[in-house]
Amino acid sequence: MAWRLLRVLQRTSFSVPTISLRNPNCSPLYPSAASSPLLPKLWKRSHTDAAPLPSPTQKTRTGTESGDNAGAKSTSFRSSLNEAEVAKFAAIAETWWDSQGPFQPLHLMNPTRISFIRSTLCRHFRKDPFSARPFEGLKIVDVGCGGGILSEPLARMGATVTGIDAVEKNIKIAQIHAASDPLTSSIEYHCTTAEELVKENKKFDAAISLEVIEHVADPSDFCKSLAALTVPLGATVISTINRSMRSYATAIVAAEYLLNWLPKGTHQWSQFLTPEELVLILERASISVQEMAGFVYNPMTGDWSLTDDTSVNFIAFGTKRNK
């Protein structure tokens, strides 16, 4: 059976070749998480390690944080848009809210992704994780929001949410779906890019971008834009797929060709980033990674859970350095 094959692939160990980053400004990194000096300090923090509260976003709107705004104006942010990837997702935009369609894996993974986001943001912003609306008072931008499957839960948890996507069809579908629920009708959806929001001097307490960075043209420029969108000491959350042989076997061969969970060609293995590469890219964008976790799929139950194993899917939480 297909699930048995997937279980075998998940347990199989593979060796991984070294590949240099697509960004020529970044050095090649070895993808072995076990040997990296960057990762051991990233695992779970205690509640006492929470950073000081970020500056209120109201101040950034009025331009009182002139140093940060000045940096946004003086720095040229190149578009990280990949036109081929945009066209690929535009073709399946109508299926965003079909839990049995091409985005089924994201629907299944969403509760686990949200669990990580809730935990890390509540700890960082000193919010009550047991509250029904723990994100009350936070401004969050969902970069690459698609049809809104993450933006809506964030709004229900009390956040003031802005969802952006380069695919106009995605935005229209997200707007229609959000309008049906009073708790999500306040979400602001825009067909734009992170780089365009930077030019508009938009600021948020947190920037979240899930399963997007592997589809952009330049991960380094993309992360710099995410950093520019957050206030000092603000939060950034990114999830993606590791560039390992195990991810090739499960996320591409199994998910796209054997199980038909995703349309063939959804992912390009060479565009994946290892955890070490993502940490380095974020560090160069003034974002310090504080916590990282992997996702593991149980084919018996159909559920995803968090794990220390980052060999396939993983998620990272970081904070912007207070310059």
C-alpha positions in Angstrom: 0.0 0.0 0.0 1.1 3.6 -0.6 1.1 4.5 3.1 3.5 1.7 3.8 5.9 2.9 1.1 5.7 6.4 2.6 6.5 5.0 6.1 9.5 3.2 4.7 10.7 6.4 2.9 10.3 8.4 6.1 12.5 6.0 8.1 15.2 5.6 5.4 18.5 7.4 5.9 20.1 9.1 2.9 23.3 10.9 2.3 23.0 14.4 0.9 25.3 16.2 -1.5 26.4 19.8 -0.9 24.8 22.4 -3.1 25.5 26.1 -3.1 22.8 28.6 -2.5 21.1 30.2 -5.5 22.1 33.6 -4.0 25.6 34.2 -5.2 26.3 36.3 -2.1 25.9 33.2 0.2 28.5 30.6 0.7 27.8 26.8 0.2 26.7 25.1 3.4 26.8 21.5 4.4 23.3 20.2 4.9 24.0 17.8 7.8 22.0 19.2 10.7 23.8 17.0 13.1 27.2 18.5 12.4 26.1 22.2 12.1 27.3 24.6 14.8 24.3 26.8 14.0 21.4 24.6 15.1 22.0 23.1 18.5 21.2 26.4 20.3 17.9 26.9 18.4 15.7 24.3 20.1 13.0 25.2 22.5 13.5 28.2 24.8 12.0 28.6 28.3 9.4 31.2 29.0 12.0 33.3 30.8 14.0 33.7 27.5 11.2 35.8 26.0 12.6 39.0 24.4 11.5 42.4 25.5 8.2 43.6 24.0 8.6 45.1 20.6 7.9 48.7 20.0 4.2 49.4 19.3 3.4 49.3 15.6 1.5 52.6 16.1 4.8 54.4 16.4 6.1 53.0 13.2 3.1 54.3 11.3 3.8 57.8 12.4 7.4 57.6 11.5 8.8 57.9 15.0 11.2 54.9 14.3 12.9 57.0 11.7 16.0 54.9 11.6 14.1 51.8 10.5 12.0 53.7 8.0 15.1 55.4 6.6 16.7 52.0 6.1 13.6 50.9 4.1 13.8 53.9 1.9 17.5 53.8 1.3 17.8 50.1 0.6 16.8 48.7 -2.8 14.6 45.6 -2.4 14.7 43.6 -5.6 11.6 41.6 -6.4 11.9 37.9 -5.5 8.9 37.0 -7.6 9.2 33.9 -9.7 6.8 34.3 -12.6 6.8 30.6 -13.4 5.8 29.7 -9.9 3.1 32.4 -9.9 1.6 30.9 -13.0 1.8 27.4 -11.6 -0.3 28.3 -8.5 -2.7 30.5 -10.5 -3.7 27.4 -12.4 -5.0 25.7 -9.3 -6.2 28.8 -7.4 -9.9 27.7 -7.4 -9.0 24.6 -5.3 -7.6 26.4 -2.2 -10.6 25.5 0.1 -11.0 22.0 -1.3 -9.7 19.9 1.6 -9.4 16.9 -0.8 -7.8 18.9 -3.6 -4.2 19.8 -4.5 -3.8 21.8 -1.2 -4.9 18.8 1.0 -1.4 18.5 2.5 -1.5 22.1 3.7 -5.0 21.6 5.2 -3.8 18.6 7.1 -0.6 20.3 8.2 -2.3 23.6 9.2 -3.3 22.7 12.8 0.3 21.8 13.6 1.7 24.9 11.9 -0.7 27.0 13.9 0.3 25.2 17.1 3.9 26.2 16.5 3.0 29.8 15.6 0.7 30.2 18.6 3.4 28.8 21.0 6.3 30.9 19.7 4.4 34.2 19.3 2.6 34.0 22.7 6.0 33.3 24.3 7.7 36.2 22.5 5.0 38.8 22.9 4.1 37.6 26.4 0.5 36.6 25.4 -1.7 34.0 27.1 -1.5 30.9 25.0 -4.7 29.6 26.6 -6.7 32.7 25.7 -9.3 32.3 22.9 -7.8 35.4 21.2 -4.1 35.4 22.2 -3.0 37.6 19.3 -5.3 40.5 20.2 -3.3 43.7 19.6 -0.8 42.2 17.2 -0.5 43.2 13.5 0.5 40.2 11.4 1.3 40.0 7.7 0.8 36.6 5.9 3.1 36.7 3.0 2.1 34.3 0.2 -1.3 33.8 1.9 -2.9 31.8 -1.0 -6.6 31.4 -0.3 -6.3 32.4 3.3 -6.0 29.1 5.1 -3.5 30.6 7.6 -4.8 34.2 7.6 -8.2 33.1 8.8 -7.1 31.2 11.9 -4.8 34.1 12.8 -7.7 36.5 12.6 -9.9 34.2 14.7 -7.1 34.4 17.3 -7.4 38.1 17.5 -4.7 39.4 15.2 -5.1 42.3 12.8 -4.2 40.4 9.6 -3.0 41.5 6.2 -2.7 38.8 3.7 -0.7 39.3 0.5 -0.2 37.1 -2.6 1.2 37.7 -6.1 -1.7 35.6 -7.6 -4.8 37.7 -8.1 -7.1 34.7 -8.2 -5.8 33.6 -4.8 -6.7 37.0 -3.3 -10.2 37.0 -4.8 -10.9 33.6 -3.4 -9.5 34.5 0.0 -11.7 37.7 0.1 -14.8 35.8 -0.8 -14.2 33.0 1.8 -13.2 35.5 4.6 -16.4 37.6 4.0 -18.6 34.7 5.1 -17.4 34.8 8.7 -17.6 38.0 10.9 -14.4 36.9 12.7 -12.4 36.9 9.4 -14.2 39.6 7.4 -11.7 42.2 8.7 -8.7 40.6 7.0 -7.1 42.9 4.5 -6.1 41.0 1.4 -3.9 42.6 -1.3 -2.5 41.3 -4.5 1.1 42.5 -4.0 4.5 41.4 -2.9 6.5 41.8 0.3 8.9 44.1 -1.6 6.0 46.4 -2.5 4.9 46.6 1.1 8.4 47.6 2.1 8.3 50.5 -0.4 5.0 51.6 1.3 6.8 51.6 4.7 4.3 49.1 6.1 5.2 47.6 9.5 4.0 44.6 11.4 4.6 42.9 14.7 5.1 39.6 12.9 5.7 38.4 9.3 4.7 34.8 8.5 5.5 33.0 5.3 4.7 29.3 5.1 5.7 27.1 2.3 6.6 30.1 0.1 10.4 30.6 0.2 11.0 27.5 -1.9 9.0 29.1 -4.7 10.7 32.6 -4.8 13.5 33.7 -7.2 15.9 34.8 -4.5 15.5 33.6 -0.9 18.0 36.1 0.4 16.2 39.2 -1.0 12.9 37.7 0.1 14.0 37.4 3.7 15.4 40.9 3.7 12.0 42.1 2.7 10.3 40.1 5.5 12.8 41.7 8.0 12.0 45.2 6.7 8.3 44.6 7.2 8.7 43.9 11.0 9.3 46.3 13.8 12.5 46.0 15.8 12.3 42.9 18.0 9.4 41.8 15.8 8.9 38.1 14.9 9.3 36.2 11.6 8.1 32.6 11.0 9.0 30.6 7.9 8.3 27.0 7.0 9.7 25.2 4.1 11.2 21.8 2.9 14.7 20.7 3.6 16.9 19.8 0.6 17.7 16.3 1.6 17.3 12.9 -0.2 14.6 12.0 2.2 12.6 15.1 1.2 13.1 14.2 -2.5 11.7 10.8 -1.8 8.7 11.9 0.3 7.9 15.5 -0.8 8.4 14.9 -4.5 8.5 11.2 -5.5 5.8 10.0 -3.0 3.6 13.1 -2.7 3.6 14.1 -6.4 4.1 10.9 -8.3 2.9 8.0 -6.1 0.2 9.4 -3.8 -0.8 12.2 -6.2 -1.3 14.6 -3.2 0.2 17.4 -5.2 0.3 18.3 -8.9 3.4 16.9 -10.6 6.1 19.6 -10.8 4.8 21.5 -7.7 8.3 21.5 -6.2 11.8 21.6 -7.5 14.3 19.9 -5.2 17.1 22.2 -6.1 15.0 25.2 -4.8 14.7 23.7 -1.3 16.9 25.1 1.6 18.6 23.3 4.4 17.9 24.5 7.9 21.5 25.8 8.1 21.1 27.8 4.9 17.9 29.3 6.1 19.5 30.3 9.4 22.4 32.0 7.6 20.1 33.8 5.2 17.9 35.1 8.1 21.0 36.1 10.1 22.2 38.2 7.1 18.7 39.8 7.1 19.0 40.8 10.8 16.7 38.0 12.0 18.0 35.7 14.7 16.5 32.3 14.6 15.4 31.3 18.2 13.4 28.1 17.6 13.1 25.4 15.0 11.0 22.3 14.6 10.3 19.6 12.1 7.0 18.2 10.9 6.3 14.5 10.7 3.3 12.8 9.0 1.7 9.7 10.4 0.1 7.9 7.4 -1.8 5.7 9.7 -3.8 8.5 11.3 -3.4 11.2 8.6 -2.1 13.6 11.3 1.0 15.8 11.4 3.0 16.5 14.6 6.0 18.5 15.6 9.4 16.8 16.0 13.1 17.5 16.3 13.6 15.8 12.9 14.0 18.6 10.3 15.0 16.3 7.5 11.9 17.0 5.4 9.4 19.7 6.5 10.5 22.2 9.1 9.5 25.6 10.5 11.6 28.4 12.1 10.8 31.3 14.4 13.1 34.3 14.6 13.3 37.8 15.9 14.5 41.0 14.3 17.5 42.5 16.0 17.0 45.8 17.6 19.3 48.1 15.8 
